[in-house]
Amino acid sequence: MYTITKEFHFSASHQLHGLPEDHQCARLHGHNYVVVIELRAAELNGHGFVRDYLDLAEFKRYVDETLDHRHLNDVLGDDCVTAERLAKHFHDWCHARWPEVAAAKVSETPKTWAEYRP
């Protein structure tokens, strides 16, 4: 199995509702997000790729135009703002365009990662 990954970055705010009032994530706050999209294939295409990295420019445009420097609760809804749910959102968005997408990982801080892999 061949695997490739590509990393993307954006900055955005969010707020996690339903947490105790004194929980730091209940307050409005922001992150410098890192997103890694993983693609896998048993065979390479005619150019020797799992998928041309240039194809993923569409995801970069989506992130830059829709999410970067936005409030994620407003853009994605209040139920889709945890790192775990963002990972699934990114996986589903990418997989609908590129069937080789196997997983998406999201980091909110340098020490934390959430991954969605069906």
Buried (B, 14 or more C-beta within 10 A) or exposed (E): EBEBBBEBEBEBBBBBEEEEEEEEBBEEEBBEBBBBBBBBBEEEEEEEBBBEEEBBEEBBEBBEEBBBEBBBBEEBEEEBBBBEBBBBBBBEBBBEEBEBBBBBBBBBEEEEBBBBEE
